[in-house]
Amino acid sequence: MTLGQKDKLVILAFIDHRALAGLKLSTDGKRLDGHWMGGSRIAERVAEPGHGGYIQVNDLGSRAAQTVQRAVRKYARVHRVRVVDNGGER
C-alpha cells in the first residue's frame, strides 16, 4: 500500500491532535484508523501523567498497517512512539 498526500496529512493531523479523514486513513486526534477490514486502531494516544503521553502503535500484522506505522514513526518524534504487539510492548 502506498500512502497518498491526503493520508500523510491525516498522520500529521493525528500527531498534532486534530481530526481529519483521508482516502485510506482517518483520525479523531486520539486514534488513527484505516479504512479496510482489520484496520482499526493502528495507532492511538496514551496519556501519561506529567509527561504528556505517547503514541502507541499497535501491531496488526498486515502490510498496510506496517506502512502506516513506519510513516507514524517517521513523522513523530522517536521517543513519543511505542510499538505494542499481541504479547505486549516491544
C-alpha angles and dihedrals in degrees: 000000000000122000118231126216092264092053091050088053089052090055091050090048090052091052090049093049094248130133119241139148128213139174097280103008140046136182139188090199093263102057134031116214134183122222095232136083109289093010098117121121098011087159135359140180119252117198116227116189112242095006104064093242135260141253115262114205112201119214103231095172098236126116091230091056090048090055091052092046091053090052092049090051090048095052100035124069108267097237090055095061127079124179118219123189128185093280096049138270121347 
